[in-house]
Structure formats: C-alpha cells, structure tokens
Amino acid sequence: MKVNVSCSSIQTTVDILEETEGEESIMNLGQLRERIAADNDVDVETMKLLHRGQTEFPYYQYKAKFKVPRPESYREDSELAEHLKTEAEKIQMWSEIASAAETGWDFSTRWFSQNGDSMHRMDSIRTWSIVPADLNAFMCANARILASLYEIAGDFKKVKVFEQRYTWAKREMRELHWNETDGIWYDYDVELKTHSNQYYVSNAVPLYAKCYDEDDETPHRVHDYLERQGVLKFKKGLPTSLAMSSTQQWDKENAWPPMIHMVIEGFRTTGDLKLMKVAEKMATSWLTRTYQSFIETHAMFENYNVTSHTEETSGGGGGEYEVQTGFGWTNGVILDLLDKYGDQFASSPASSKFTSICRVSLS
C-alpha cells in the first residue's frame, strides 16, 4: 500500500478546529479524523520492527512492488534495467524505482549507493534498504495529531492509544535515526545496518514533526549540525543535499519550498528565542529571493537554484523534466511566511518595490 502522509496540512486544520465552536467543528472533526486514521492504516509491507534487546519498535519504509517499468517513464526504466540478466533482478529494480518515485523525492542520491564505483548512480538505486527519517517523523507526528483530535472529540481511550504510539515513535526516532555524535537524524540503512551519514535537508524534518523530548537540547544540536555542514551559508535557501555532482532534481543546490518551510517551522515552534530568530532570518531571506526571482522571471517555480555563484535566484534543474512554474506549494509557503513574517519582510530593503506593487493581508 502507498504511504501518503501530509501532516503539515492536517496540523493546520487541527489548529483551526481548536478555535472553531459548534456543530461545524464536530462535523469537520469527524471527517478529518477518518482521513488521518486512514493515512495511518498502512500495509504491513511498509512497516517493520526494529529490535533493541527485548523491545520492538515499528518503523516505516516506501516499498512499492512493480513488475514492469513505470508507464510514464517506460523507456527510461527499461533502458536502466537492460544490463540485468534475470527477470527477477529487473522486477526488483523497477520496484526500487517506483518506491523512490513514491517518496516524492524522485529522484535523489538518498536512494542510491553512497560509496564505491556505483556511488550516486541511478542504477545503484536501493530504496527498499532505506528507512527514511522524514517518513518516520511524519508517522510520529500523525500519532501526536490523532491524539489531539480524539481529545477534542472526547474519546479518551483513543487518546491513550495514540499518545502511546507517539511515545514509541519518538523512541524509534531516537534509537534508529538519531546520531548522537553528529547531533542529527539520518536515514537508516537496514541492509548495511548503519546511518547514511550524509546531509539531506530531510534530516531536519523530525524537528518540525516534534519527534523529540522538548526538554532536551535537540533543536540547538540540529542548528549546530546545519551550521557545521555549511548549508546555513547558502544565503538564498537550504540546498537539498551536498551531492553537487548529482544530476537529480532532489539534490545539490535545488531548494524545495516545502522542505524550506518545514525547517523554518521546526525552529520557529521551539519557542527558543535564538532559534526563532534563525527561523525569521531564513523566512525573510526566502521571501526576498523568491520575490526577486519573480520580478526577474515573472514566474514562481516549484524549486529554486540557491547556488552562491550568482546573485540571481532562478528555477532549479536536473531530473526527468524541466522545472515547473506556477506553483501551488511555492505560493502556499509564501503566503504562510507572509502571514507570520510579513512585518519583518516589509521592513527589509528588498521589499520596498514589493510593497509598492501589492499588499498581502492575511487574517
């Protein structure tokens, strides 16, 4: 079964519901509860158990089973599997490819070999071996959100169920994904039994998902990790990875608005003044760069090139298709950041032309 998780939109809806009264709130709550509960009802093939001594922790993976190439990329997938000798090997590769596509990160070196002659090559794809930190963080967040929904509904038996799941999910994140030396969550390789130990912007998603104990130093350690990796020096936004030789779109200096938004929200919601200032700086910088790009190109892009080599901020590149304009999640992130940081952005020098063109008022 496909694992589709969108905890950000659901969390926003929960926040709105908590401020809503009367029959409308109860009706919407029932619909939302059914939806998120269905999202958490995943196939046993996507969920495995981590054993630590006498304790078992559930964890989740993307594992699509495909016996043929993807219909939308039939030629490419067929050519990629040409060198394989058996049908079983080809089916496995097509399943690995389909699983990577299912992650939304299609494609990224996250799913490829991280060493050896085949390092970061598409034909080394091994999605089934990877336990993604962000996927498990989303499932952890869903447990927390469901507990909140059932509390609103007054079903305290279910509240206990999902509070327990949330507690166990946080422990899974700590046991399986957290690297104490580096102070960050990594994807876990179940075949090699090790962390990826590579920077991807997804490493910081568990901070956004609140999959840690709030009384510890985790948020500061995540910030320190990003600083050590040098990615906070990218003034235009966070790069997706540091695999700069990659030709994939979910890599290198491509910055994706949903990921930028989750990192900003991760720091903003800590309540820590220093980290909230970091979030503010990232948000106003992103607003500035995307606005400048819009003035230059008259378009909003699905992702942006945040290389430090030029002053311009343009659409990203790589992957199987040209960067798209529009763009739903880009616009959504901009509107939310304007809502939260509009005053700070309005007072910045870069916004002077912007405020003369249009005014955005969100209430």
ChimeraX attribute file (.defattr): number of C-alpha atoms within 10 A of each C-alpha:
attribute: neighborCount
match mode: 1-to-1
recipient: residues
	/A:1	13
	/A:2	17
	/A:3	20
	/A:4	16
	/A:5	18
	/A:6	14
	/A:7	19
	/A:8	17
	/A:9	9
	/A:10	18
	/A:11	19
	/A:12	10
	/A:13	14
	/A:14	21
	/A:15	11
	/A:16	11
	/A:17	18
	/A:18	13
	/A:19	8
	/A:20	13
	/A:21	9
	/A:22	7
	/A:23	9
	/A:24	10
	/A:25	16
	/A:26	15
	/A:27	10
	/A:28	14
	/A:29	20
	/A:30	13
	/A:31	10
	/A:32	18
	/A:33	18
	/A:34	11
	/A:35	12
	/A:36	19
	/A:37	13
	/A:38	11
	/A:39	17
	/A:40	17
	/A:41	10
	/A:42	15
	/A:43	12
	/A:44	9
	/A:45	14
	/A:46	17
	/A:47	15
	/A:48	14
	/A:49	12
	/A:50	15
	/A:51	12
	/A:52	11
	/A:53	6
	/A:54	5
	/A:55	8
	/A:56	13
	/A:57	17
	/A:58	15
	/A:59	22
	/A:60	22
	/A:61	22
	/A:62	26
	/A:63	25
	/A:64	21
	/A:65	18
	/A:66	17
	/A:67	13
	/A:68	17
	/A:69	22
	/A:70	17
	/A:71	8
	/A:72	8
	/A:73	10
	/A:74	11
	/A:75	11
	/A:76	12
	/A:77	20
	/A:78	16
	/A:79	10
	/A:80	15
	/A:81	19
	/A:82	10
	/A:83	11
	/A:84	12
	/A:85	9
	/A:86	10
	/A:87	12
	/A:88	11
	/A:89	13
	/A:90	22
	/A:91	18
	/A:92	18
	/A:93	28
	/A:94	24
	/A:95	24
	/A:96	25
	/A:97	27
	/A:98	22
	/A:99	25
	/A:100	24
	/A:101	17
	/A:102	16
	/A:103	21
	/A:104	11
	/A:105	16
	/A:106	20
	/A:107	22
	/A:108	26
	/A:109	27
	/A:110	26
	/A:111	26
	/A:112	22
	/A:113	19
	/A:114	16
	/A:115	9
	/A:116	7
	/A:117	9
	/A:118	13
	/A:119	14
	/A:120	22
	/A:121	18
	/A:122	19
	/A:123	16
	/A:124	17
	/A:125	25
	/A:126	21
	/A:127	26
	/A:128	22
	/A:129	20
	/A:130	23
	/A:131	23
	/A:132	25
	/A:133	24
	/A:134	24
	/A:135	22
	/A:136	26
	/A:137	31
	/A:138	24
	/A:139	24
	/A:140	29
	/A:141	26
	/A:142	27
	/A:143	25
	/A:144	23
	/A:145	23
	/A:146	27
	/A:147	24
	/A:148	21
	/A:149	23
	/A:150	20
	/A:151	15
	/A:152	17
	/A:153	16
	/A:154	11
	/A:155	12
	/A:156	14
	/A:157	11
	/A:158	17
	/A:159	22
	/A:160	14
	/A:161	14
	/A:162	21
	/A:163	17
	/A:164	15
	/A:165	21
	/A:166	23
	/A:167	16
	/A:168	17
	/A:169	26
	/A:170	21
	/A:171	18
	/A:172	23
	/A:173	23
	/A:174	17
	/A:175	14
	/A:176	25
	/A:177	26
	/A:178	23
	/A:179	15
	/A:180	11
	/A:181	6
	/A:182	14
	/A:183	18
	/A:184	24
	/A:185	28
	/A:186	26
	/A:187	27
	/A:188	20
	/A:189	19
	/A:190	14
	/A:191	10
	/A:192	10
	/A:193	11
	/A:194	13
	/A:195	18
	/A:196	20
	/A:197	15
	/A:198	16
	/A:199	22
	/A:200	23
	/A:201	23
	/A:202	22
	/A:203	24
	/A:204	27
	/A:205	24
	/A:206	29
	/A:207	25
	/A:208	24
	/A:209	25
	/A:210	20
	/A:211	24
	/A:212	22
	/A:213	12
	/A:214	11
	/A:215	7
	/A:216	9
	/A:217	11
	/A:218	17
	/A:219	24
	/A:220	16
	/A:221	15
	/A:222	21
	/A:223	18
	/A:224	16
	/A:225	19
	/A:226	21
	/A:227	12
	/A:228	12
	/A:229	12
	/A:230	12
	/A:231	19
	/A:232	18
	/A:233	13
	/A:234	13
	/A:235	16
	/A:236	24
	/A:237	28
	/A:238	29
	/A:239	27
	/A:240	23
	/A:241	22
	/A:242	18
	/A:243	20
	/A:244	12
	/A:245	9
	/A:246	18
	/A:247	19
	/A:248	22
	/A:249	25
	/A:250	28
	/A:251	28
	/A:252	26
	/A:253	26
	/A:254	26
	/A:255	26
	/A:256	25
	/A:257	21
	/A:258	16
	/A:259	18
	/A:260	22
	/A:261	24
	/A:262	21
	/A:263	24
	/A:264	23
	/A:265	20
	/A:266	23
	/A:267	26
	/A:268	20
	/A:269	14
	/A:270	17
	/A:271	10
	/A:272	13
	/A:273	11
	/A:274	13
	/A:275	19
	/A:276	18
	/A:277	13
	/A:278	16
	/A:279	21
	/A:280	21
	/A:281	17
	/A:282	22
	/A:283	28
	/A:284	22
	/A:285	18
	/A:286	23
	/A:287	24
	/A:288	20
	/A:289	21
	/A:290	25
	/A:291	21
	/A:292	19
	/A:293	19
	/A:294	15
	/A:295	13
	/A:296	12
	/A:297	13
	/A:298	11
	/A:299	17
	/A:300	21
	/A:301	25
	/A:302	21
	/A:303	25
	/A:304	26
	/A:305	22
	/A:306	26
	/A:307	21
	/A:308	14
	/A:309	6
	/A:310	9
	/A:311	11
	/A:312	15
	/A:313	22
	/A:314	23
	/A:315	22
	/A:316	23
	/A:317	21
	/A:318	16
	/A:319	16
	/A:320	13
	/A:321	8
	/A:322	11
	/A:323	15
	/A:324	14
	/A:325	14
	/A:326	11
	/A:327	13
	/A:328	11
	/A:329	16
	/A:330	20
	/A:331	16
	/A:332	14
	/A:333	20
	/A:334	20
	/A:335	17
	/A:336	14
	/A:337	20
	/A:338	20
	/A:339	14
	/A:340	14
	/A:341	18
	/A:342	21
	/A:343	11
	/A:344	14
	/A:345	24
	/A:346	17
	/A:347	11
	/A:348	12
	/A:349	10
	/A:350	17
	/A:351	19
	/A:352	12
	/A:353	13
	/A:354	16
	/A:355	13
	/A:356	8
	/A:357	8
	/A:358	8
	/A:359	10
	/A:360	10
	/A:361	9
	/A:362	10
	/A:363	4
